[in-house]
């Protein structure tokens, strides 16, 4: 693994344990898939997660496959925890080049839920923004000064197509992800000249443990509205993140890259038009 395109780089991935309810540790999610991918390309990886035992399991798997990885329990809402996370990267591996802000408390989307705005609970609003927006800000705040010591780095934040469209639910989730997109643009503008690139991936439906909980019927409905004949998997996100943090993306910054099978770009009529044959512009 040491000879890959990320050899000599050090990365932090938050939300890398992918612990979720009954699915628990045996199913990889986006964070753990990204961590494994970066390690396979030669990066030394710090896997950060609120569930420390899950992060350690993923780190152990990377080490068993020949990579370099350590785990750290981190609550991204805690500035002290985030500072300790960054210090762990420097203490273990001597530097920091890559940050993937990925942590999310997706169980709140199911309990108590994320309904239309007149049914929204203020506690849910504060909790989701604390993890997704405050957590992203704190990661950037404390990673950037360390990256600057060695000439710069690359930050990738996990956004969502929900941050770019109106939905019947996912009110706070979409609003928080839209805020993440703005953080990305701000970091790129403020620190780009100093060698910091910042981008976001905006996944559509990805078959990670939280998404599996919505059930096959709704998964099939998402697939019907994609341009691809399937929805995504964690590895699809990991490949895009790996590109964005590599030198191959040296001229890409301030962007929100959709990883959604074309879900968010098509006409709302497209799926029904495919099945009905009623297509505008055809005699």
DONU-167127 format. One line per 8 residues: number of its first residue (from 1); their letters; for each residue x, y, z of N, C-alpha, C. Coordinates in steps of 0.1 Angstrom, whole numbers, plus 5000, padded with zeros to 4 digits. Atoms other than C-alpha are relative to their C-alpha. Layout:
<nodes>
NUM) A) X Y Z X Y Z X Y Z  ...
</nodes>
This chain:
<nodes>
1) XXXXXXXX) 5008 4988 5000 5000 5000 5000 5008 5013 5000  4992 4988 4998 5029 5023 5006 5004 5007 4986  4996 4995 5013 5035 5028 4968 4989 5007 4992  5012 4994 5007 5001 5043 4959 5001 5014 4998  4999 4986 5004 4993 5077 4946 4998 5009 5013  5000 4992 4988 4987 5089 4982 5011 4996 5010  4989 5004 4991 5019 5075 4996 5006 5012 5007  4995 4989 4992 5033 5098 5023 4990 5009 5005
9) XXXXXXXX) 5011 4991 4995 5000 5115 5029 4994 4994 5012  5007 5003 4987 4981 5115 5062 4986 5005 4999  5014 4997 5002 4943 5115 5062 4993 4998 5013  5010 5002 4990 4916 5119 5088 4986 4998 4993  5014 5003 5004 4881 5104 5081 4991 5000 5012  5010 5000 4988 4853 5113 5105 4988 4991 4996  5011 5009 5003 4823 5090 5108 5005 4987 4993  4994 5012 5006 4846 5061 5098 4996 4987 5005
17) XXXXXXXX) 5003 5013 4994 4832 5035 5121 4987 4994 4994  5012 5005 5007 4798 5032 5103 4991 4991 5009  5009 5007 4991 4780 5019 5134 4986 5005 4998  5014 4995 5002 4742 5020 5129 4991 4989 5005  5011 5008 4996 4716 5003 5150 5002 4985 4999  5000 5015 5001 4708 4966 5143 5011 4996 4989  4990 5004 5010 4732 4966 5113 5014 5000 5006  4988 4999 4993 4761 4975 5136 5012 4999 4992
25) XXXXXXXX) 4987 4998 5005 4796 4967 5126 5003 4992 4987  4997 5009 5011 4794 4941 5098 4998 5006 4986  5003 4994 5013 4782 4965 5070 5008 5013 4999  4993 4987 5001 4806 4992 5058 4992 5011 4995  5007 4988 5005 4793 5027 5053 5010 5008 4992  4992 4992 5008 4807 5056 5034 5013 5004 5006  4988 4996 4993 4832 5067 5060 5010 4989 5000  4990 5012 5000 4848 5032 5064 5004 4997 4986
33) XXXXXXXX) 4996 5003 5014 4848 5027 5026 5010 5010 4996  4991 4990 5003 4866 5060 5022 5014 4997 5007  4988 5003 4993 4891 5052 5049 5008 4988 4994  4993 5012 5006 4899 5018 5034 5006 5003 4986  4996 4996 5013 4902 5033 4999 5013 5009 5001  4989 4992 4999 4926 5060 5010 5013 4992 5005  4989 5009 4995 4947 5034 5029 5006 4992 4989  4996 5009 5011 4948 5012 4998 5009 5008 4990
41) XXXXXXXX) 4992 4991 5009 4963 5042 4979 5013 5005 5007  4987 4996 4994 4991 5046 5004 4999 5009 5012  5002 4990 4989 4977 5071 5029 5000 4993 5014  5002 5004 4986 4981 5067 5067 4987 5007 5004  5013 4995 4998 4946 5071 5080 4997 5000 5015  5006 4999 4987 4931 5083 5113 4985 4998 4998  5014 5003 5001 4896 5068 5116 4993 5005 5013  5007 4994 4988 4874 5090 5139 4986 4997 5000
49) XXXXXXXX) 5014 5003 4999 4840 5081 5151 4995 5001 5014  5006 5000 4987 4817 5086 5180 5000 4987 5007  5000 5014 4996 4816 5048 5183 5015 4996 4999  4985 5003 5000 4853 5042 5192 5002 4985 4996  4998 5014 5003 4849 5004 5190 4998 4997 4986  5002 5002 5014 4836 5006 5155 5012 5005 4992  4989 4994 5007 4864 5029 5144 5012 4991 5001  4988 5009 4998 4890 5005 5159 4999 4987 4992
57) XXXXXXXX) 5002 5012 5008 4875 4975 5141 5004 5003 4986  4996 4996 5013 4878 4994 5108 5015 5002 4998  4986 4997 5000 4913 5005 5116 5008 4986 5000  4994 5013 4999 4923 4969 5125 4999 4993 4986  5001 5006 5013 4910 4957 5091 5010 5006 4990  4990 4994 5009 4931 4982 5073 5014 4995 5003  4987 5005 4996 4962 4972 5093 5002 4986 4995  4999 5014 5004 4955 4935 5085 5002 4999 4985
65) XXXXXXXX) 4998 5000 5015 4955 4944 5048 5012 5008 4996  4987 4994 5003 4989 4961 5051 5000 5015 5000  5001 4985 4999 4978 4997 5056 5004 5005 5014  4997 4993 4987 4986 5022 5083 4987 5007 5005  5012 4994 4995 4956 5032 5105 5000 5000 5015  5003 4999 4986 4947 5043 5140 4986 5005 5001  5014 4996 4998 4913 5049 5155 5000 5009 5012  5001 4990 4989 4902 5077 5178 4985 5002 5002
73) XXXXXXXX) 5014 4997 4997 4868 5082 5195 4999 5016 5000  5002 4986 5002 4856 5117 5185 4985 5004 4999  5013 4993 5002 4824 5137 5190 5003 5013 4993  4997 4989 5008 4827 5162 5162 4994 5013 5004  5006 4988 4994 4805 5186 5181 5008 5006 5011  4991 4996 4989 4832 5189 5208 5013 5006 4994  4988 4994 5005 4860 5213 5199 5013 4993 5006  4989 5007 4993 4883 5196 5224 5003 4987 4993
81) XXXXXXXX) 4998 5013 5007 4877 5162 5207 5006 5002 4986  4994 4997 5014 4884 5177 5172 5014 5004 5001  4986 4997 4999 4916 5192 5184 5008 4988 5003  4993 5012 4997 4926 5159 5199 5001 4991 4988  5000 5008 5012 4917 5142 5166 5012 5004 4991  4990 4994 5009 4940 5165 5146 5014 4997 5007  4988 5002 4993 4967 5161 5173 5004 4985 4999  4997 5014 5002 4965 5123 5169 5006 4997 4987
89) XXXXXXXX) 4994 5002 5013 4972 5125 5132 5015 5005 5000  4986 4994 5000 5003 5147 5138 5009 4991 5009  4992 5008 4991 5014 5126 5168 5004 4986 4995  4997 5014 5005 5011 5092 5151 5007 5000 4987  4995 5000 5014 5021 5102 5115 5008 5012 4996  4991 4988 5003 5038 5136 5117 4995 5011 4992  5005 4989 5008 5016 5157 5095 4985 4997 4997  5013 5002 5005 4981 5161 5080 4998 5006 4987
97) XXXXXXXX) 5001 4996 5014 4973 5163 5043 4985 5000 4995  5013 5003 5005 4937 5151 5039 4990 5000 5012  5011 5001 4990 4905 5157 5059 4987 4997 4992  5013 5003 5006 4872 5140 5050 4990 5002 5011  5011 4997 4990 4844 5156 5071 4988 4992 4996  5010 5009 5004 4819 5128 5069 4990 4997 5011  5008 5004 4989 4804 5124 5104 4985 5005 4999  5014 4996 5000 4766 5124 5106 4992 4991 5010
105) XXXXXXXX) 5009 5008 4991 4739 5113 5131 4988 4997 4993  5012 5003 5009 4716 5097 5106 4989 4992 5007  5011 5007 4993 4696 5077 5132 4989 5010 5003  5011 4990 4997 4678 5110 5140 4990 5002 4988  5009 4999 5011 4663 5109 5105 4989 4990 5001  5010 5010 4998 4644 5079 5117 4993 5001 5013  5005 4998 4986 4639 5087 5154 5006 5012 5006  5014 4998 5001 4624 5112 5160 4995 5002 4985
113) XXXXXXXX) 5004 4997 5014 4624 5118 5122 5003 5014 4996  4997 4986 5006 4629 5148 5099 4988 5004 4991  5012 4998 5008 4594 5158 5088 4999 5014 4994  5002 4987 5005 4579 5189 5072 5002 5010 5011  4995 4990 4990 4588 5222 5089 4990 5003 5011  5009 4998 4989 4556 5226 5109 4999 4990 5010  5000 5011 4990 4562 5193 5127 5014 4999 5005  4986 5002 4996 4599 5199 5132 5002 5003 5015
121) XXXXXXXX) 4996 4998 4986 4613 5196 5168 5012 5008 5001  4988 4991 4999 4637 5224 5178 5012 4992 5004  4988 5008 4995 4659 5198 5196 5006 4992 4988  4994 5007 5011 4663 5178 5164 5007 5010 4991  4993 4990 5008 4672 5210 5145 5013 5003 5005  4987 4997 4994 4699 5219 5169 5010 4989 5000  4991 5011 5000 4713 5184 5171 5006 4997 4987  4995 5003 5013 4715 5179 5134 5010 5010 4995
129) XXXXXXXX) 4991 4989 5004 4731 5213 5128 5013 4999 5008  4988 5001 4992 4756 5206 5156 5009 4990 4994  4991 5011 5006 4769 5174 5140 5004 5004 4986  4997 4998 5014 4767 5183 5103 5007 5013 4997  4995 4987 5003 4775 5220 5103 5011 5005 5010  4989 4997 4991 4794 5227 5135 5011 4991 4999  4989 5010 5002 4813 5195 5131 5009 5002 4988  4993 4997 5012 4823 5204 5096 5009 5012 5002
137) XXXXXXXX) 4992 4988 4997 4834 5239 5107 5012 4997 5009  4990 5003 4991 4854 5226 5136 5012 4992 4993  4990 5008 5007 4872 5200 5114 5009 5009 4991  4992 4991 5009 4882 5227 5089 5008 5009 5009  4993 4991 4991 4892 5251 5117 5013 4995 5005  4988 5005 4993 4917 5228 5133 5009 4992 4990  4992 5007 5010 4929 5209 5102 5008 5010 4992  4993 4991 5009 4938 5239 5081 5013 5005 5005
145) XXXXXXXX) 4986 4995 4995 4966 5254 5103 5010 4989 4999  4990 5011 5000 4983 5220 5105 5003 4997 4985  4997 5003 5014 4980 5214 5067 5009 5011 4995  4992 4989 5005 4995 5249 5061 5015 4998 5003  4986 5002 4996 5027 5238 5079 5008 4993 4990  4993 5008 5010 5035 5214 5051 4996 5003 4986  5002 4995 5013 5023 5234 5022 4986 4999 4994  5014 5001 5005 4985 5227 5020 4995 4987 5002
153) XXXXXXXX) 5007 5013 4999 4961 5199 5017 4987 5000 4993  5013 5002 5006 4927 5187 5006 4990 4996 5010  5012 5003 4992 4894 5188 5024 4988 4996 4992  5012 5004 5007 4864 5169 5012 4989 4998 5011  5012 5001 4991 4830 5173 5030 4989 4992 4994  5011 5008 5005 4801 5149 5027 4988 5009 5001  5012 4992 5001 4771 5169 5015 4989 4990 4996  5011 5008 5004 4739 5155 4999 4992 5007 4989
161) XXXXXXXX) 5009 4994 5009 4716 5160 4970 4988 5007 5007  5010 4994 4992 4691 5169 4997 5003 5015 5003  4996 4986 4997 4710 5202 5002 4998 5009 4987  5001 4993 5012 4702 5212 4966 4986 5000 4994  5013 5001 5005 4665 5205 4963 4990 5001 5011  5010 5001 4990 4632 5208 4981 4994 4986 5001  5005 5013 4998 4618 5176 4996 4988 5000 5009  5012 5001 4991 4586 5164 5013 5004 4999 5014
169) XXXXXXXX) 4995 5001 4986 4607 5157 5044 5015 5004 4999  4986 4996 4999 4644 5159 5053 5003 5015 5001  4999 4986 4999 4639 5195 5063 5013 5005 5006  4987 4995 4993 4668 5200 5087 5012 4994 4993  4989 5006 5007 4690 5175 5069 5004 5008 4988  4997 4992 5012 4687 5194 5036 5006 5014 5003  4995 4986 4996 4692 5228 5053 5015 4999 5005  4987 5002 4995 4723 5215 5071 5010 4997 4989
177) XXXXXXXX) 4991 5004 5011 4738 5200 5040 5002 5012 4990  4998 4988 5008 4732 5233 5021 5010 5009 5007  4990 4992 4992 4752 5250 5049 5014 4994 4998  4987 5006 5003 4780 5225 5044 5006 5004 4987  4996 4995 5013 4781 5235 5007 5006 5014 5001  4994 4986 4999 4787 5271 5017 5013 5000 5008  4987 5001 4994 4815 5261 5041 5010 4996 4990  4990 5004 5011 4832 5244 5012 5004 5011 4992
185) XXXXXXXX) 4996 4988 5008 4830 5275 4991 5008 5010 5007  4993 4990 4992 4842 5297 5019 5014 4995 5002  4986 5005 4998 4872 5275 5027 5008 5001 4988  4993 5000 5012 4882 5272 4991 5004 5014 4996  4997 4986 5003 4880 5310 4987 5010 5006 5009  4991 4994 4990 4898 5318 5019 5014 4995 5000  4987 5007 4998 4926 5293 5018 5006 4994 4987  4995 5006 5012 4930 5283 4982 5014 5004 4995
193) XXXXXXXX) 4987 4994 5004 4960 5306 4975 5011 4995 5009  4990 5006 4990 4977 5289 5005 5001 4985 4998  4998 5015 5003 4974 5254 4990 4989 4991 5006  5011 5008 4994 4941 5243 5006 4989 4999 4989  5012 5003 5009 4916 5227 4982 4989 4995 5009  5011 5005 4992 4881 5221 4996 4988 4998 4990  5011 5004 5009 4853 5203 4978 4990 4991 5009  5010 5008 4993 4822 5183 4987 4995 4989 4990
201) XXXXXXXX) 5008 5010 5007 4806 5150 4975 4986 5001 5005  5014 4999 4997 4769 5151 4973 4993 4987 4996  5006 5013 5004 4756 5115 4973 4985 5001 4999  5014 5004 4999 4722 5104 4964 4998 4989 5009  5002 5012 4992 4709 5072 4978 5012 4991 4999  4988 5009 4999 4739 5051 4989 4996 4988 5009  5004 5012 4992 4733 5015 5002 5010 4998 5011  4993 5001 4987 4751 5021 5035 4990 4996 5010
209) XXXXXXXX) 5009 5005 4990 4736 5008 5067 4988 5009 5003  5012 4992 4998 4713 5038 5074 4990 5000 4989  5009 5000 5012 4699 5038 5039 4992 4987 4999  5006 5013 5001 4691 5001 5040 4987 5000 5009  5012 5000 4991 4666 5009 5068 4988 5006 4994  5012 4995 5007 4643 5027 5044 4991 4989 4993  5008 5011 5006 4632 4994 5029 5002 4999 4985  4997 5003 5014 4635 4978 4995 4990 5008 4991
217) XXXXXXXX) 5010 4993 5009 4603 4995 4981 5004 5014 4997  4996 4986 5002 4616 5030 4986 5014 5000 4993  4987 5001 5008 4651 5019 4974 4997 4999 4985  5004 5002 5014 4635 5007 4942 4994 5013 4994  5005 4988 5006 4617 5040 4938 5011 5010 4997  4989 4992 5003 4649 5059 4941 5007 4996 4987  4993 5005 5012 4665 5037 4915 4992 5003 4987  5009 4996 5012 4635 5044 4891 5003 5014 4996
225) XXXXXXXX) 4998 4986 5003 4644 5081 4893 5015 5003 4997  4986 4998 5004 4681 5076 4886 5002 4998 4985  4996 5003 5014 4697 5077 4851 5007 4987 4999  4994 5013 5000 4716 5046 4861 4990 4990 5004  5010 5010 4997 4698 5013 4865 5001 4995 5015  4997 5004 4986 4709 5011 4902 5003 5012 5008  4996 4990 4990 4715 5032 4933 5014 4997 5004  4986 5001 4997 4749 5037 4947 5004 4992 5012
233) XXXXXXXX) 4994 5007 4989 4772 5019 4971 5011 5008 5006  4990 4992 4994 4797 5032 4996 5013 5001 4991  4988 5000 5008 4826 5023 4972 4999 5011 4989  5002 4990 5010 4811 5047 4946 5004 5014 5005  4997 4988 4994 4815 5076 4970 5015 5000 5003  4986 5001 4997 4850 5064 4981 5009 5003 4988  4992 4997 5012 4863 5065 4945 5000 5015 4997  5000 4986 5003 4852 5101 4941 5008 5008 5010
241) XXXXXXXX) 4992 4993 4990 4867 5112 4974 5015 4998 4997  4985 5003 5003 4900 5095 4965 5005 5008 4989  4996 4991 5011 4901 5114 4932 5001 5015 5005  5000 4986 4996 4893 5147 4949 5012 5004 5009  4989 4997 4991 4921 5144 4975 5013 4997 4994  4987 5003 5007 4947 5133 4950 5004 5012 4991  4995 4990 5009 4969 5154 4928 4993 5001 4986  5007 5000 5013 4948 5144 4898 4989 5011 5000
249) XXXXXXXX) 5011 4990 4999 4922 5169 4911 5006 5014 5004  4992 4988 4995 4948 5197 4917 4993 5013 4995  5006 4988 5005 4926 5222 4897 4985 5000 5003  5014 5002 4996 4893 5212 4914 4999 5005 5014  5002 4995 4987 4882 5233 4943 4987 5009 5001  5012 4992 4998 4851 5249 4958 4988 4993 4993  5011 5007 5008 4829 5223 4940 4992 4990 5009  5008 5010 4994 4800 5201 4951 4997 4990 4989
257) XXXXXXXX) 5000 5010 5010 4803 5169 4931 4989 4990 5004  5010 5010 4997 4771 5148 4929 5004 4986 4996  4998 5014 5002 4774 5111 4932 4987 4993 5002  5014 5004 4998 4738 5102 4926 4994 4993 4988  5006 5007 5011 4734 5084 4893 4991 5008 4991  5008 4991 5008 4719 5115 4877 4986 5003 5006  5013 4998 4994 4690 5116 4902 4996 5015 5001  5003 4986 4998 4692 5154 4909 5000 5009 4988
265) XXXXXXXX) 4999 4991 5012 4698 5166 4874 4988 4999 4990  5009 5002 5010 4669 5152 4855 4986 5007 5002  5014 4995 4999 4633 5164 4848 4993 4992 5010  5008 5008 4991 4609 5154 4875 4990 4991 4993  5009 5008 5009 4588 5139 4846 5008 4988 4994  4992 5009 5008 4617 5117 4834 4996 4985 5002  5003 5013 4997 4609 5085 4852 4986 4995 4995  5013 5003 5005 4572 5086 4844 4999 5000 4984
273) XXXXXXXX) 5000 5000 5014 4579 5095 4808 5007 4988 4994  4994 5012 5005 4602 5065 4804 4990 4989 4999  5009 5011 5000 4574 5042 4813 4987 5002 4992  5012 4997 5007 4545 5060 4796 5003 5003 4985  4997 4996 5014 4563 5070 4764 4996 5014 4996  5004 4986 5002 4549 5106 4768 5012 5009 5002  4988 4992 4999 4580 5126 4760 4999 5013 4992  5000 4987 5007 4581 5163 4751 5010 5000 4989
281) XXX) 4991 4998 5011 4597 5171 4718 5000 4989 4990  5002 5011 5009 4586 5139 4701 4987 5000 4993  5013 5000 5007 4559 5138 4674 4992 4988 5003
</nodes>
